[in-house]
Amino acid sequence: MTSPFAHLFQARPSRSGSASRHGSPSCPAPASRARRAGAGRRTLLAGVASGAAVAALGTPVAAAAAPRDDGGPALPPPDAPALRAAIDDLAHPRATGVQLRVTGSAGRWYGTCGVSDPATGRPVGLNDKVRAGSITKPFVATALLQLADEGRLRLTAPVRHYLPRLLPERFGTVTVAQLLDHTSGLPDHVGLPGLSTPEAVLRHRFDRWTPQQIVATVTGGELKFRPGSAQEYRGVNYVLAALVIEQVTGRPYGIEIRERILRPLRLGHTFFPSAQGGERRIHGPHMHGCLLMGDGSLQDVTEFDMSGSYADGEIVTSTGDMHRFLAALFSGALLPERQLRRMFTLPPAHVRMLDGSPARYSAGLQTATVGGVTFWGKTGQHHGYASGMFATRDQQRRLVWSFTPVEPGADPSPMAERIVAAATGTAGQ
């Protein structure tokens, strides 16, 4: 049976081919990949997330089964061998390295496998920074919901109320709230460069875009459906949401998020390139994103101009920072209940994805149920990177991972499926 997590990445067809000389590294026994967390990080998390104690890394920590606040069964402690097996497989999909954090009141486990830099062979560190793609979106949604709670914008207002010159009048019924839950119906992009091959990614990775230019690629057509009547995941929704933030606050959205979220939570490994002059590099220890070229060579594409992604997916962060953000968000430290509820509320049942499946995106998050356990969170991809952060609503279990797949077009969901299956006790089912 296919895991519901299979649809959480916007997957592309896999590329076939035999293994090259850049084989996936094997990992040693579980204990040898242990990493120890800093005491400061544990102290901060203890203050942010009620009941979310953080143990020293590398040793599975058992926890007594805690009752679910939704009436469901208690989750068992993490299955260390299953989790280790899930991340040790760097062949499906082929990847150079992976890091995983499993935390929550039902127990915790931490592990890494592979290398952060194939050129030097440096092992993966549990706090190595990554490009986390669409995990940008929950940060944008949180900041925008904070502004709404402060009365500085209205979620029910048309987007054109804030950006009158950017969207045509025929898009006048699209609201700010519909950007957040992907029910806007905006047209497909026209005029973006094709990035279907690794060689094309290399050619275009330093292209420079403005957010207004990105939006202009969708304004020539007609709405695909009446706003609010269906759901289609679209990155441009969050480009527009970020521009609304900038219009309301008078400063770059990344600066606004830094002041509202990053600094209060001390997320020192997280930044938005557009708020730092379009920074192309990742400073400090980080996982390198690499792509397998048509000639069998492995090309490092870590350095990238992220202006073409902007608020769709430009964030640089770490699994530690993602974990801290997730714990704070779910604990109510960032939003009052009336706004936080929007992040755990799907559109009405009659609103379906375009393929007819049930809607699965809320304001900033997405949801999936595995083995009777419902998770909320977000996945994110960028060339050479794939990440995810999810938790049960009661925070019995939080999962944060990031890995570096090397085959362009390969589906990253098998790694996510293995991790979630191991974390829910459904591996092999």
Phi, psi and chi 1 to 4 in degrees:
 res  aa     phi    psi   chi1   chi2   chi3   chi4
   1 MET       -  133.4 -179.0  178.6  177.2      -
   2 THR   -75.3  134.4  -58.5      -      -      -
   3 SER   -68.6  143.2  165.2      -      -      -
   4 PRO   -60.1  -17.0  -24.2   34.6      -      -
   5 PHE   -74.2   -8.9  -90.2   71.4      -      -
   6 ALA   -62.4  -29.8      -      -      -      -
   7 HIS   -91.6   -0.7   62.6   61.1      -      -
   8 LEU   -75.8  -26.4  -66.6 -173.3      -      -
   9 PHE   -91.1  145.5  -72.4   99.0      -      -
  10 GLN   -80.6   79.4  -58.6  -59.1  -54.7      -
  11 ALA   -73.0  149.7      -      -      -      -
  12 ARG  -115.4  162.1  -66.7  162.3  -70.1 -177.7
  13 PRO   -58.7  143.1  -23.3   32.9      -      -
  14 SER   -71.4  150.3  -61.2      -      -      -
  15 ARG   -97.9  128.9 -116.7  177.8   50.6  158.3
  16 SER   -88.0  162.6   60.1      -      -      -
  17 GLY   152.7  159.4      -      -      -      -
  18 SER   -82.0  161.7   57.8      -      -      -
  19 ALA   -68.6  140.9      -      -      -      -
  20 SER   -96.4 -170.9   75.3      -      -      -
  21 ARG   -69.2  -13.9   62.9 -176.5  178.2  -84.5
  22 HIS   -89.6   67.8  -58.7  -76.0      -      -
  23 GLY   -71.2  159.8      -      -      -      -
  24 SER   -71.0  132.1  -60.7      -      -      -
  25 PRO   -69.3  148.2   25.4  -32.7      -      -
  26 SER   -92.8  156.3   58.1      -      -      -
  27 CYS  -111.3  148.6  -67.5      -      -      -
  28 PRO   -75.5 -174.7   27.3  -33.4      -      -
  29 ALA   -58.3  155.1      -      -      -      -
  30 PRO   -49.3  -46.1  -28.6   33.3      -      -
  31 ALA   -66.5  -26.8      -      -      -      -
  32 SER   -75.8  -10.0   63.9      -      -      -
  33 ARG  -100.2   15.5  -82.1  -65.6  180.0 -146.6
  34 ALA   -69.1  146.3      -      -      -      -
  35 ARG  -132.7  144.3  -63.5  -70.2 -178.0  -90.8
  36 ARG  -102.8  133.6 -171.2  167.5  -67.4  -86.2
  37 ALA   -85.0  154.7      -      -      -      -
  38 GLY   -75.2  147.2      -      -      -      -
  39 ALA   -63.7  -33.8      -      -      -      -
  40 GLY   -61.5  -40.2      -      -      -      -
  41 ARG   -64.1  -41.3  177.4  164.2  -68.9  107.6
  42 ARG   -65.9  -38.5  -65.6 -164.1  -63.3  -87.5
  43 THR   -63.6  -44.7  -59.2      -      -      -
  44 LEU   -63.4  -45.4  177.0   62.5      -      -
  45 LEU   -63.3  -36.6  -96.4  176.2      -      -
  46 ALA   -61.3  -31.7      -      -      -      -
  47 GLY   -80.2  -27.2      -      -      -      -
  48 VAL   -85.6  -46.4  169.4      -      -      -
  49 ALA  -108.3  112.2      -      -      -      -
  50 SER   -60.7  125.0  175.1      -      -      -
  51 GLY    75.9    8.4      -      -      -      -
  52 ALA  -103.8   70.0      -      -      -      -
  53 ALA   -66.5  148.2      -      -      -      -
  54 VAL  -120.0  127.1  178.4      -      -      -
  55 ALA   -98.0  168.6      -      -      -      -
  56 ALA   -60.8  143.3      -      -      -      -
  57 LEU   -73.5  154.1  -56.8 -174.9      -      -
  58 GLY    98.4  -21.4      -      -      -      -
  59 THR  -113.2  120.5  -56.8      -      -      -
  60 PRO   -59.7  134.3  -18.5   30.4      -      -
  61 VAL  -111.4  115.6 -179.6      -      -      -
  62 ALA   -75.9  152.5      -      -      -      -
  63 ALA  -140.0  145.2      -      -      -      -
  64 ALA   -63.3  143.7      -      -      -      -
  65 ALA   -58.8  123.6      -      -      -      -
  66 ALA  -100.5  138.3      -      -      -      -
  67 PRO   -65.5  141.3   24.8  -33.3      -      -
  68 ARG   -76.8  136.8  -67.6  -98.6  -66.9  -83.1
  69 ASP   -77.7   -6.1   63.5    8.1      -      -
  70 ASP   -99.5    9.6   61.1   -0.2      -      -
  71 GLY    86.2   -5.1      -      -      -      -
  72 GLY   -78.2  173.5      -      -      -      -
  73 PRO   -69.0  153.0   26.9  -35.9      -      -
  74 ALA   -69.5  146.2      -      -      -      -
  75 LEU   -84.5  143.3  -66.2  176.3      -      -
  76 PRO   -75.8  165.0   30.9  -36.6      -      -
  77 PRO   -59.4  157.7  -21.7   32.7      -      -
  78 PRO   -58.7  141.1  -23.6   33.5      -      -
  79 ASP   -88.7   96.3 -176.9  -22.5      -      -
  80 ALA   -58.4  -47.5      -      -      -      -
  81 PRO   -60.7  -39.1  -25.0   35.7      -      -
  82 ALA   -67.2  -40.7      -      -      -      -
  83 LEU   -66.4  -41.7  -69.8  165.5      -      -
  84 ARG   -61.3  -43.3  170.7   50.6   57.1 -173.8
  85 ALA   -64.1  -35.2      -      -      -      -
  86 ALA   -63.0  -42.8      -      -      -      -
  87 ILE   -90.3  -17.4   66.9  170.2      -      -
  88 ASP   -70.2  -19.1  -84.9    0.2      -      -
  89 ASP   -83.5   95.4 -177.8   -3.1      -      -
  90 LEU  -100.8   19.6  -66.2 -178.4      -      -
  91 ALA  -104.9  -14.4      -      -      -      -
  92 HIS  -135.0   89.5  -55.5   94.9      -      -
  93 PRO   -78.6  165.0   32.8  -37.0      -      -
  94 ARG   -64.5  129.2  -70.8 -177.0   58.3 -168.5
  95 ALA  -147.2  158.7      -      -      -      -
  96 THR   -93.3  -23.6   55.8      -      -      -
  97 GLY  -168.1  164.6      -      -      -      -
  98 VAL  -153.7  147.8   59.8      -      -      -
  99 GLN  -133.3  145.8   47.9 -178.6  -57.7      -
 100 LEU  -144.0  135.1  170.0   64.0      -      -
 101 ARG  -122.6  126.7  -66.8  171.8 -178.1  -96.7
 102 VAL  -120.1  117.7 -179.5      -      -      -
 103 THR  -137.1 -177.2   63.4      -      -      -
 104 GLY   124.6  174.3      -      -      -      -
 105 SER   -68.0  -16.2   60.9      -      -      -
 106 ALA   -89.4    4.9      -      -      -      -
 107 GLY   123.9  168.9      -      -      -      -
 108 ARG  -144.3  155.8   41.4 -118.9  179.5 -118.5
 109 TRP  -154.3  142.1 -174.2   89.9      -      -
 110 TYR  -132.5  141.6  -53.5   76.4      -      -
 111 GLY  -160.8  157.8      -      -      -      -
 112 THR  -136.3  164.8   66.0      -      -      -
 113 CYS  -155.5  146.2 -177.9      -      -      -
 114 GLY    85.8 -157.4      -      -      -      -
 115 VAL  -122.8  147.4  -62.7      -      -      -
 116 SER   -82.5  -31.1  -81.5      -      -      -
 117 ASP  -131.5  102.3 -174.8   -6.9      -      -
 118 PRO   -58.9  -26.0  -24.9   35.4      -      -
 119 ALA   -70.7  -34.0      -      -      -      -
 120 THR  -108.0  -16.9   65.3      -      -      -
 121 GLY    79.0   12.9      -      -      -      -
 122 ARG   -62.8  127.4 -176.6  177.1   71.8   83.1
 123 PRO   -63.9  156.0  -18.9   31.5      -      -
 124 VAL   -65.3  134.0  174.9      -      -      -
 125 GLY  -104.0  145.8      -      -      -      -
 126 LEU   -68.5  -16.3 -165.1   58.1      -      -
 127 ASN  -111.3   16.5  -78.5  -49.2      -      -
 128 ASP   -62.7  137.2  -75.7   -7.3      -      -
 129 LYS   -73.8  155.5  -62.9  174.4 -173.3  175.3
 130 VAL  -143.6  161.8  -62.4      -      -      -
 131 ARG   -87.6  116.7  -65.1 -163.8 -173.9  -81.4
 132 ALA  -104.7   11.3      -      -      -      -
 133 GLY    54.3 -125.2      -      -      -      -
 134 SER   -69.8   -2.3  -73.0      -      -      -
 135 ILE   -66.6   -8.8  -73.4  173.3      -      -
 136 THR   -55.6  -39.1  -55.4      -      -      -
 137 LYS   -61.4  -43.9  -66.5  179.6  174.9   71.2
 138 PRO   -61.5  -31.4  -24.9   35.0      -      -
 139 PHE   -66.8  -44.2  -73.5   81.9      -      -
 140 VAL   -62.1  -46.5  173.5      -      -      -
 141 ALA   -61.5  -40.6      -      -      -      -
 142 THR   -62.6  -46.1  -60.1      -      -      -
 143 ALA   -63.4  -41.3      -      -      -      -
 144 LEU   -67.3  -38.8 -163.8  146.7      -      -
 145 LEU   -68.3  -33.0  -70.4  172.1      -      -
 146 GLN   -62.5  -43.5  -72.8  179.7  -13.5      -
 147 LEU   -63.6  -38.9  -70.8  166.0      -      -
 148 ALA   -63.9  -40.6      -      -      -      -
 149 ASP   -66.7  -28.1 -167.3   65.9      -      -
 150 GLU   -82.2   -2.0  -65.4  162.7   10.5      -
 151 GLY    79.2   15.9      -      -      -      -
 152 ARG   -90.1  -11.6  -61.4  178.3   66.5 -178.7
 153 LEU  -154.4  161.5   62.0   83.4      -      -
 154 ARG  -114.6  127.2  -69.9 -176.5  -62.5  111.3
 155 LEU   -65.7  -28.0  -63.2  174.2      -      -
 156 THR   -85.1   -4.0   56.3      -      -      -
 157 ALA   -74.7  146.6      -      -      -      -
 158 PRO   -61.8  144.9  -20.1   32.3      -      -
 159 VAL   -58.9  -34.6  177.0      -      -      -
 160 ARG   -64.2  -19.9  -69.7 -167.4   78.7 -111.6
 161 HIS   -62.0  -34.8  175.3   75.9      -      -
 162 TYR   -97.2  -28.2  -58.5  101.5      -      -
 163 LEU  -128.4   63.7  -53.6  170.8      -      -
 164 PRO   -64.3  -28.0   24.2  -34.5      -      -
 165 ARG   -91.8   -6.1  -61.8 -177.2 -176.5   87.9
 166 LEU   -96.0  -36.5 -157.8   55.4      -      -
 167 LEU  -108.5  141.6  -67.3 -176.9      -      -
 168 PRO   -69.4  161.0   23.8  -32.4      -      -
 169 GLU   -60.0  -30.8  -70.4 -174.7   10.4      -
 170 ARG   -68.7  -10.0   63.7 -176.2 -176.1  -79.7
 171 PHE   -98.7   16.9  -66.2  179.2      -      -
 172 GLY   -65.6  -17.2      -      -      -      -
 173 THR   -90.4   -5.8   58.7      -      -      -
 174 VAL   -71.5  124.7  177.4      -      -      -
 175 THR  -100.6  166.3   68.1      -      -      -
 176 VAL   -61.0  -43.1  174.8      -      -      -
 177 ALA   -60.0  -34.2      -      -      -      -
 178 GLN   -73.0  -22.1  -70.9  162.4  -10.3      -
 179 LEU   -66.3  -43.6  -61.1  177.2      -      -
 180 LEU   -67.3  -36.4  -65.9 -175.1      -      -
 181 ASP  -106.0   17.1   68.5    2.7      -      -
 182 HIS    60.4   38.9  -60.4  -74.5      -      -
 183 THR  -113.8   23.6   58.7      -      -      -
 184 SER   -74.6  -32.3   66.0      -      -      -
 185 GLY    76.8   18.1      -      -      -      -
 186 LEU   -61.0  148.5  -68.9  173.7      -      -
 187 PRO   -66.3  168.1  -18.5   31.1      -      -
 188 ASP   -70.6  158.2  -68.7  -28.7      -      -
 189 HIS   -70.3  144.0  -68.5  -80.4      -      -
 190 VAL  -131.9  122.9  175.5      -      -      -
 191 GLY   105.7    3.8      -      -      -      -
 192 LEU   -80.2  146.9  -67.6  179.0      -      -
 193 PRO   -67.7  146.0   24.4  -33.8      -      -
 194 GLY   -76.8  131.5      -      -      -      -
 195 LEU  -124.0   39.5  -59.7  176.6      -      -
 196 SER   -81.9  -11.1   59.2      -      -      -
 197 THR  -124.1  155.2   67.9      -      -      -
 198 PRO   -64.0  -32.3   22.2  -33.6      -      -
 199 GLU   -64.1  -37.4  -70.0   76.1   16.1      -
 200 ALA   -67.2  -37.9      -      -      -      -
 201 VAL   -60.2  -44.0  173.1      -      -      -
 202 LEU   -61.8  -40.9  -78.3 -179.8      -      -
 203 ARG   -65.3  -34.2  -76.0 -164.3  -56.7  -88.0
 204 HIS  -106.8    3.7  -69.4  -72.5      -      -
 205 ARG   -70.2  -14.2   65.8  177.8  173.1  143.0
 206 PHE  -110.1   15.6  -63.7  135.7      -      -
 207 ASP   -60.8  143.8  -71.5   -1.9      -      -
 208 ARG  -111.0  128.7 -171.0   72.7  179.4  161.1
 209 TRP  -127.2  154.1  -71.2   76.2      -      -
 210 THR  -104.2  155.3   66.8      -      -      -
 211 PRO   -61.0  -32.3   16.1  -28.8      -      -
 212 GLN   -65.1  -36.6  -69.5   78.5   12.1      -
 213 GLN   -66.6  -37.5  -72.2  173.0  -33.9      -
 214 ILE   -61.9  -47.4  -62.6  172.1      -      -
 215 VAL   -61.9  -37.3  172.9      -      -      -
 216 ALA   -62.0  -21.6      -      -      -      -
 217 THR   -74.6   -8.1   66.3      -      -      -
 218 VAL  -115.9   -0.1  -56.7      -      -      -
 219 THR   -94.0    0.0   56.4      -      -      -
 220 GLY   -86.2  -18.3      -      -      -      -
 221 GLY  -101.8 -168.6      -      -      -      -
 222 GLU  -100.7  156.5  -61.6  -63.2  -33.6      -
 223 LEU   -56.0  140.1  -68.3  173.1      -      -
 224 LYS   -76.4  -26.2  -62.3  176.8   73.4  172.5
 225 PHE  -158.8  163.8   51.8   82.0      -      -
 226 ARG   -62.9  126.0  179.2  172.0   52.7   82.3
 227 PRO   -52.4  130.9  -28.9   36.6      -      -
 228 GLY    91.5   -7.5      -      -      -      -
 229 SER   -95.7  -13.7   66.6      -      -      -
 230 ALA  -153.3  174.8      -      -      -      -
 231 GLN  -131.7  132.2 -170.4  172.3   72.1      -
 232 GLU  -143.9  124.0 -177.7 -173.8   28.9      -
 233 TYR   -67.7  120.7 -176.0   78.7      -      -
 234 ARG  -140.1  123.6  -61.4  -66.5  -54.1  -76.8
 235 GLY   -65.0  -31.0      -      -      -      -
 236 VAL   -62.7  -23.8   70.5      -      -      -
 237 ASN   -56.1  -39.1  -72.7  -36.8      -      -
 238 TYR   -85.0  -22.3  -84.2   73.8      -      -
 239 VAL   -61.6  -45.8  173.1      -      -      -
 240 LEU   -66.1  -40.8  -74.8  162.7      -      -
 241 ALA   -60.0  -40.5      -      -      -      -
 242 ALA   -66.2  -37.6      -      -      -      -
 243 LEU   -66.6  -33.1  -70.5  172.1      -      -
 244 VAL   -63.5  -44.5  169.9      -      -      -
 245 ILE   -56.7  -44.7  -69.1  173.7      -      -
 246 GLU   -66.6  -37.9  -65.0 -175.6   -4.4      -
 247 GLN   -65.6  -39.7  178.7   63.6   29.7      -
 248 VAL   -75.2  -37.9  169.0      -      -      -
 249 THR   -96.7  -22.9   64.8      -      -      -
 250 GLY    80.3   13.6      -      -      -      -
 251 ARG  -144.4  161.6   59.1 -178.2  176.6  179.1
 252 PRO   -54.7  143.2  -26.1   35.4      -      -
 253 TYR   -60.4  -34.9   88.6   94.4      -      -
 254 GLY   -65.5  -34.1      -      -      -      -
 255 ILE   -68.6  -41.5  -60.9  -65.1      -      -
 256 GLU   -61.0  -43.7 -166.6   68.9   21.8      -
 257 ILE   -66.6  -38.1  -68.8  175.2      -      -
 258 ARG   -58.3  -45.5 -175.2 -173.5   69.0 -169.0
 259 GLU   -73.5  -33.6  -61.6  -56.0  -49.0      -
 260 ARG   -86.9  -29.6  -70.2  174.6  170.5  -86.9
 261 ILE  -126.4  -53.7  -59.4  171.7      -      -
 262 LEU   -64.3  -48.8  -54.5 -171.3      -      -
 263 ARG   -68.4  -47.2  -76.9 -175.3  172.3  171.3
 264 PRO   -58.6  -35.7  -26.6   36.0      -      -
 265 LEU   -91.9   -2.3  -64.2 -176.6      -      -
 266 ARG    57.3   49.3  -58.8 -179.8 -172.3  175.7
 267 LEU   -87.7   78.0  -55.1 -174.2      -      -
 268 GLY   -74.8  -11.3      -      -      -      -
 269 HIS   -99.3    6.2  -67.8  132.4      -      -
 270 THR  -112.9  134.7  -58.8      -      -      -
 271 PHE  -154.5  163.0   73.7   92.1      -      -
 272 PHE  -114.0  113.6  -63.6   84.1      -      -
 273 PRO   -51.8  -36.9  -30.4   37.4      -      -
 274 SER   -64.5  -22.4   64.0      -      -      -
 275 ALA   -89.0   -1.2      -      -      -      -
 276 GLN  -126.0   43.7  -63.0 -167.0    5.0      -
 277 GLY    69.0   23.2      -      -      -      -
 278 GLY    76.0   32.3      -      -      -      -
 279 GLU   -49.8  126.7  177.3   62.1   72.9      -
 280 ARG   -93.1  -23.0  -64.9  175.3  172.1 -179.7
 281 ARG   -98.4  163.4  -65.0  174.0  -64.9  170.2
 282 ILE  -111.1  118.0  -56.7  176.5      -      -
 283 HIS   -91.5  149.6  -62.5  -81.1      -      -
 284 GLY    82.9  177.5      -      -      -      -
 285 PRO   -57.5  129.8  -24.1   34.6      -      -
 286 HIS  -153.9  159.3   59.7  -84.5      -      -
 287 MET   -82.6  136.4  -64.0 -177.9   75.8      -
 288 HIS   -88.7  131.5  -73.4 -115.2      -      -
 289 GLY   -87.3  125.9      -      -      -      -
 290 CYS  -130.2  151.0  -60.3      -      -      -
 291 LEU  -125.2  141.4  -65.7  179.8      -      -
 292 LEU   -83.6  118.0 -169.8   62.6      -      -
 293 MET   -79.6  167.3  -61.2  -70.6  110.3      -
 294 GLY   -61.6  -26.2      -      -      -      -
 295 ASP   -88.4    5.6   62.5    4.2      -      -
 296 GLY    91.6   -5.0      -      -      -      -
 297 SER   -82.0  159.2   63.8      -      -      -
 298 LEU  -108.1  120.8 -160.5   62.4      -      -
 299 GLN  -109.2  127.8  177.5   69.8   43.3      -
 300 ASP   -76.8  121.4 -167.9  -41.9      -      -
 301 VAL  -120.1   26.1  -66.2      -      -      -
 302 THR   -58.7  -46.4  -53.9      -      -      -
 303 GLU   -72.4  124.0 -171.0  172.2  -15.8      -
 304 PHE  -154.3  140.6 -140.8   98.2      -      -
 305 ASP   -84.9  112.4 -171.8  -44.4      -      -
 306 MET   -90.6    9.8  -62.6  -58.4  -63.3      -
 307 SER   -64.6  -24.7   62.3      -      -      -
 308 GLY   -73.2  -14.2      -      -      -      -
 309 SER  -100.4  -46.8  -65.5      -      -      -
 310 TYR    53.1 -133.8 -168.8   60.7      -      -
 311 ALA   -75.3   -3.9      -      -      -      -
 312 ASP   -69.2  -32.1  175.1   13.2      -      -
 313 GLY   176.6   48.2      -      -      -      -
 314 GLU   -98.7   -4.9   69.0  167.8  -31.1      -
 315 ILE   -61.5  140.7 -166.2  171.1      -      -
 316 VAL  -111.6  130.6  172.1      -      -      -
 317 THR  -156.7 -168.5 -173.4      -      -      -
 318 SER  -137.3  163.9   67.0      -      -      -
 319 THR   -64.3  -31.7   56.9      -      -      -
 320 GLY   -64.6  -43.7      -      -      -      -
 321 ASP   -69.2  -39.2  -82.2    9.3      -      -
 322 MET   -61.7  -41.4  -74.8 -172.2  -85.6      -
 323 HIS   -62.4  -43.8  167.2  -94.7      -      -
 324 ARG   -65.9  -41.6 -154.3  176.5  -44.7  173.2
 325 PHE   -62.0  -45.4  169.4   73.6      -      -
 326 LEU   -61.8  -44.7 -162.2   64.4      -      -
 327 ALA   -62.9  -41.8      -      -      -      -
 328 ALA   -67.1  -42.9      -      -      -      -
 329 LEU   -62.1  -51.2  179.9   64.7      -      -
 330 PHE   -67.5  -25.3  -80.0   45.5      -      -
 331 SER   -83.6   -4.2  -61.3      -      -      -
 332 GLY    84.7   14.7      -      -      -      -
 333 ALA   -77.9  -16.0      -      -      -      -
 334 LEU  -109.5  -24.0  -64.0  174.1      -      -
 335 LEU  -140.0  144.6  -70.3  169.3      -      -
 336 PRO   -69.6  160.8   26.1  -33.8      -      -
 337 GLU   -56.4  -38.6  179.1   58.5   29.7      -
 338 ARG   -64.5  -28.9   60.8 -177.3  173.4  -84.5
 339 GLN   -91.3  -38.0  -61.3  -63.9   -9.1      -
 340 LEU   -60.1  -33.9 -175.7   59.5      -      -
 341 ARG   -58.3  -31.2 -167.4  179.3  -55.1  118.9
 342 ARG   -63.9  -28.9  -65.3  178.1 -179.5  -85.7
 343 MET   -78.6  -11.0  -58.9 -170.4   82.4      -
 344 PHE  -119.1   22.3  -62.3   98.5      -      -
 345 THR  -123.7  120.5  -57.7      -      -      -
 346 LEU   -83.2  161.8  -64.0  174.3      -      -
 347 PRO   -59.2  165.8  -23.8   34.5      -      -
 348 PRO   -54.3  156.3  -24.8   34.0      -      -
 349 ALA   -58.1  -28.9      -      -      -      -
 350 HIS   -75.0  -13.6   68.9  -89.0      -      -
 351 VAL   -83.4  117.6  175.6      -      -      -
 352 ARG  -120.1  159.2  -44.6  -76.6  -74.0 -173.4
 353 MET   -64.4  162.7  -57.5  -64.5  -65.7      -
 354 LEU   -63.6  -23.1  -66.7 -171.9      -      -
 355 ASP   -85.9    4.8   63.4    2.8      -      -
 356 GLY    91.8   -8.2      -      -      -      -
 357 SER   -75.8  161.8   61.3      -      -      -
 358 PRO   -62.0  148.9  -22.7   33.8      -      -
 359 ALA   -60.2  142.8      -      -      -      -
 360 ARG  -133.4    6.9   51.4 -177.6  176.7  -96.9
 361 TYR  -114.7  132.2  -62.5   97.7      -      -
 362 SER  -103.8 -159.1   62.7      -      -      -
 363 ALA   -79.0   88.6      -      -      -      -
 364 GLY   100.7  -17.9      -      -      -      -
 365 LEU  -123.0  173.6  -59.8  179.4      -      -
 366 GLN  -136.7  163.2   58.2 -165.5  121.9      -
 367 THR  -135.2  152.7 -172.9      -      -      -
 368 ALA  -154.5  148.1      -      -      -      -
 369 THR  -117.4  127.0  -60.5      -      -      -
 370 VAL  -129.0  122.5  178.8      -      -      -
 371 GLY    57.8   33.9      -      -      -      -
 372 GLY    81.6    1.7      -      -      -      -
 373 VAL  -106.9  121.8 -179.6      -      -      -
 374 THR   -94.8  127.6  -63.2      -      -      -
 375 PHE  -112.2  149.0  -71.1   91.4      -      -
 376 TRP  -126.3  142.1  -66.9   85.7      -      -
 377 GLY   167.8 -144.4      -      -      -      -
 378 LYS  -160.2  143.4 -168.6   71.8 -172.9   73.1
 379 THR  -101.6  166.1   56.9      -      -      -
 380 GLY  -156.9  143.1      -      -      -      -
 381 GLN  -132.7  147.4  -74.1 -179.5  -94.0      -
 382 HIS  -146.2  163.2 -179.1   67.9      -      -
 383 HIS   -54.1  115.2  -56.0  -70.8      -      -
 384 GLY    88.7    3.8      -      -      -      -
 385 TYR  -139.2  147.0  -63.5   91.4      -      -
 386 ALA  -149.0  130.5      -      -      -      -
 387 SER  -137.6  164.2  -57.4      -      -      -
 388 GLY  -156.7  146.6      -      -      -      -
 389 MET  -139.6  121.4   60.2  172.3 -163.6      -
 390 PHE  -143.4  155.1  -73.9   85.4      -      -
 391 ALA  -153.8  155.5      -      -      -      -
 392 THR   -74.0  153.9   56.2      -      -      -
 393 ARG   -59.9  -33.4 -176.2   65.4 -174.6   89.0
 394 ASP   -86.5    0.9   58.9    8.6      -      -
 395 GLN    61.6   26.5  -62.1 -165.1   76.1      -
 396 GLN   -60.9  -37.2  -85.5 -159.9   75.1      -
 397 ARG  -137.5  127.7 -176.7  130.8  -60.3  154.3
 398 ARG  -120.0  137.2  -69.0 -174.3  -66.1  -91.8
 399 LEU  -126.2  126.2  -51.8  173.1      -      -
 400 VAL  -134.7  125.5 -178.0      -      -      -
 401 TRP  -139.5  159.4   68.2   83.9      -      -
 402 SER  -153.4  137.3 -170.0      -      -      -
 403 PHE  -144.5  171.8   65.8  102.8      -      -
 404 THR  -123.8   83.7   46.3      -      -      -
 405 PRO   -71.2  144.7   26.3  -33.3      -      -
 406 VAL  -109.6  -14.8  -61.1      -      -      -
 407 GLU   -92.6  114.0  -67.9 -176.8  -52.3      -
 408 PRO   -59.8  133.3  -22.4   34.0      -      -
 409 GLY    86.6   -8.6      -      -      -      -
 410 ALA   -71.0  143.1      -      -      -      -
 411 ASP   -74.4  118.8 -178.1    1.3      -      -
 412 PRO   -80.1   -6.9   31.0  -34.5      -      -
 413 SER   -67.2  -26.0   63.6      -      -      -
 414 PRO   -57.2  -38.8  -30.4   37.7      -      -
 415 MET   -63.1  -46.9  175.4   70.4   79.2      -
 416 ALA   -61.3  -42.0      -      -      -      -
 417 GLU   -62.4  -42.1  -68.3  176.7   37.6      -
 418 ARG   -64.2  -42.7  -69.9 -164.3  -55.6  -87.5
 419 ILE   -62.4  -47.4  -69.7  170.6      -      -
 420 VAL   -67.8  -39.4  175.5      -      -      -
 421 ALA   -62.4  -42.5      -      -      -      -
 422 ALA   -66.0  -35.8      -      -      -      -
 423 ALA   -76.3  -19.0      -      -      -      -
 424 THR  -108.5    0.2   56.5      -      -      -
 425 GLY    75.4   21.1      -      -      -      -
 426 THR  -110.0   11.5   58.5      -      -      -
 427 ALA   -60.3  132.6      -      -      -      -
 428 GLY    85.6   -3.1      -      -      -      -
 429 GLN   -88.9      -  -64.3 -176.7   14.9      -
